Amino acid sequence: MKQIDFYVKEGQITKDKSAVTLAQRYLDKSKNNLITMQLLSEINTNGKARELLKVPKEYEGDEWIVICGYYAMYTAALALLAKIGYKSKNHAATVLVLEEFFVKKKILDQDTLSILKRTLLHKEEVEKLSDARHKREIAQYSLTKKTTKEMAEGVRKNAYDFVEKCEEIIKNGSIIN
């Protein structure tokens, strides 16, 4: 809790009971990101869609698949926090709150949190700041299509799994403060 208290003092986490009303909106936003991610994936792989939309041959949407997957997972995590009356402005703080209030209470399993950590957290940054953000930055600024495509495939699967688990927790009401 000391680490969480640090983020509270820094204004990166706030306890706000009205945040509970935002949980579904965060989840909806997360699902919209999944839809955008899927549409981009279809554009990448479906020749008829590419032709219909007049997508240039050289266009690859993998960097945006990574970005959408990243935001889908992060907004799903924010939905969980909102459900227990917290708001977060910091990725590391979000993970700490998930560990404290969900993993320790066995509401969220460690494997699911590991998906988020692998995707959201980068070991070199304070409290393992976002690997998905790091991957997003690489994808966005890298010119290596193969690397970006591999990241897109991994983040895409993880995003669906993570969002589904968060939705299940919120819908089942298995959250205990």
N, C-alpha and C positions, 0 to 999 in steps of 0.2 A: 504493500500500500504506500510505502514511502515514495516509490517512483511515480505512482499515480498522483500523490500529493504534490510532487514537484511540478507535474504538468498542470495541475489545478492552479497552483500559485502563479505559474507562467501564463495562465489564461488559455492554455491549449486544450484543456478539458473543462467542461462546466457541468455541474449537476443542475438539471432544469427539468422539473416534472412535466412541463408543457411539451418537452421533446417527445414524449410518448405518442403524441398525436402525429408526429412526423414519420414514425416507423414505416407505415404503409407507403407513404410517399417516397421514402428512400428506396424501399423495395421495388416500387413501380419504376423508379428511375433506373434502378439496377437492371430490371427486365428490359427496359428500352435499350440500354447499352448492349444487352445480349442480342436483341433483335438487330441492332445496327451491325454488331459483330458478325452475325449470321448472314446478313445481306451482303456485307463486304466479302465474306467467304464465298458466297454463291457467285458474286461477280468475278472473283478470282478463278473459280473452277468450272463455271457453267458457260460453255461457249455460246449457247443461245441467248442467255442473259446478257452476255458481253455484246453480242451482235445487236440485240434489241435496244440496248442502252447506248450503243455506239461508243463503247469503251475502247480506247486505243490499245493496240497489241502490247505496247510496252508498259502499260499501267499494271502495277501490282499493289494491292491494298493491304498487304501484310502488316505494315507499320500501324495502320489504323485498326486492324484486328487486335493487335497487342494493346493499343491504347483503349479500345472499347472494353476488352476483357479486364484490363486493369481497373477501369472505372466501375465496371459491373460488380467486381468483387469488393472494391472499397465502399461503394454505396450500400451494398448488402451488409457489410460490417457496420456501417453507420446506422443502418436500420436496427440491428441488434442493440447497439448502444442506446439508440433513441427509445427502444422498447423498455429499457430499464431507467430512463430519465437522464441520459447523458448525451452531450454533444461533444464532438472532437474536431479539432482543427489540425491534428498532427497524426501522421501514420503510425509512428512508434507508440504514441499514447493510445491510439485505437487498439493496437494489438495488446498492450498491457491491460486495458480494461476488459478485453475479451478473455484474456487468460484469467484474470482475477474473478470475474463474475460469471463466466461461462465454462471454462475448462475446469477450474478448481471445483465447481459445483456439478461437474459431469453432465452439463447441458449440451456442451459442444465438445466433441471428442478431439483428442490431440492430433489425430490424423487430419481432420478437417482444418484445424488451426494451422497445421503444417503446410497445407495447400496455400493458405493465406501468407504464411511466413515465407515459403519458397517463392511465391509470386510477388508479394508486397515488400519483402524485406531484403535489404542488401547488407551483408555482414560488415562492410567497411564503414558504414555510417552509424551514428549514435543510435543505440537501441535497435540496430539492424534495420535501418530505414529502407524503404520500398525497393525490392528487387524488380517488381513489375514496373515501377516508375523508372528504375534504371534500365530495364529492358525496353520500356517505351522510349526512353531517351536514345538508346542505341538504335532502336528501330527507326525512330524519327530522323536521326541525324546520320545513320550509317548508310553506306552505299552498297553493303554486302547483302544481296537479296537472299542468298541461301540461309544465312544466319537469321535474318528477319523472318523467313518462312518457318524455320524450325521453332523460333520463339512463338510465332503466331499459333502454330498447331498446339504447343504445350499450354499456352495461356488460355486458348479457346476451351479446351477440355476442362481445365481447372476452374475456369469462370463458371461454367455450367454446374459443375459439382458443388462449388462453394455457395453459389446463389441458391441452389436447390436446398441445401442443408440449412441455410439461414432462413429461408422461407418456411421450411418445415418447423423450425424452432418457434418462429413468430406465430404461425398458424395454430400450432398445437398448444400454445400458451404455456409451455413448459419452463418459462422464465421465472426464477425466484430471486427476489432482491434480498 
